[in-house]
Amino acid sequence: MSVDNSGLPDGWSQRPAVARIDDCLTGGFNNFPADRQLASRLVQEAPWFPDMVRDNRRYRNRVVTVLAREFGIRQYLDLGCGLPSLWSKKLQRHDPPLTYESAASVHADARVVYVDNDPVVYAHARTTLDVNSSTAAVFADIRQIGELLDDPAVRALDIRQPTGVLLNGVLHWASDESAHIVTAELREWLADGSAISVTHATTDMAPETMRALVGHYAEAGIDYRPRTLEQISELLAPWEILAPGIVPTAQWRPEDGTTPGENPGAYAALATPTRSGP
Ligand SMILES: C[S@@+](CC[C@H](N)C(=O)[O-])C[C@H]1O[C@@H](n2cnc3c(N)ncnc32)[C@H](O)[C@@H]1O
């Protein structure tokens, strides 16, 4: 891939990118006409698509809070972290909160390493997400999970301690083989007491619409691979899936007093590594 003199790949802003599409769907400003055009086709096909992105971001806050409070986890690896959600002047934090904001609200000494393979996301991660000595941003691809785990910023985590790994909205951009390798290598790498969070697009609930969305992404040169519950379960087969299981994202431990939304696009699950031998 050639790069221009900014260090970004040639024509980067003319091609839609998944992180910028999410940004556009949630009212952000870090997107370009190519992103907005594809986002608008996606919404025409699936009017619930922006809800799916919002549900995914809200889920991140719920799951990180659970990991911090109930599992006592103080360090996080956010794989495919995406662009930051919008800053709320009223709340004086991002809304929904960023991974570090959720984790540090429970443990002030929480650490987070943000990872993404999109150079524009990485630029934002270095500025907006990497805010103090407890955070770091890494430009890496989950499909090269060995190299990623060997990055100095990741190695700076204390691997003897439990880690919370977020694989939210990222495995459905990877082939079956890559996705299996990622979950298998993480299982070997993680200390006992760790957990992975997965959100994953699915064809189960709205198969025709999902197939059309896959087609729109494909026209833009992006491989989108929503999977069935059975396929997602296979990806997580050697893991112990915690209650409430693999469920539609909004229904994963909804906050008290909230009614889960209806978007039919994705599942969420929290899983801990099981060990195969002594
Ligand atoms: C749909 S966004 C999800 C963002 C965030 N995790 C969330 O749940 O809101 C997917 C992100 O994963 C990143 N991504 C996709 N494939 C990746 C890969 N192979 N390695 C690292 N990041 C990847 C994209 O650049 C994008 O920022």
The ligand as a Gaussian input file, in Angstrom:
#p B3LYP/6-31G(d) Opt

LIG

0 1
 C      -17.439000      -1.330000      14.134000
 S      -16.016000      -0.582000      14.819000
 C      -16.232000      -1.027000      16.517000
 C      -15.584000      -0.043000      17.424000
 C      -15.683000      -0.358000      18.930000
 N      -14.995000      -1.587000      19.262000
 C      -17.100000      -0.433000      19.396000
 O      -17.509000      -1.522000      19.808000
 O      -17.819000       0.562000      19.347000
 C      -14.787000      -1.731000      14.310000
 C      -13.359000      -1.239000      14.548000
 O      -12.481000      -2.345000      14.367000
 C      -11.383000      -1.932000      13.580000
 N      -10.865000      -3.117000      12.889000
 C      -11.458000      -3.819000      11.892000
 N      -10.671000      -4.855000      11.525000
 C       -9.575000      -4.805000      12.338000
 C       -8.409000      -5.599000      12.446000
 N       -8.215000      -6.640000      11.628000
 N       -7.482000      -5.270000      13.365000
 C       -7.673000      -4.188000      14.184000
 N       -8.754000      -3.396000      14.117000
 C       -9.698000      -3.701000      13.205000
 C      -11.943000      -0.886000      12.644000
 O      -10.933000      -0.041000      12.133000
 C      -12.916000      -0.168000      13.554000
 O      -12.308000       0.889000      14.222000

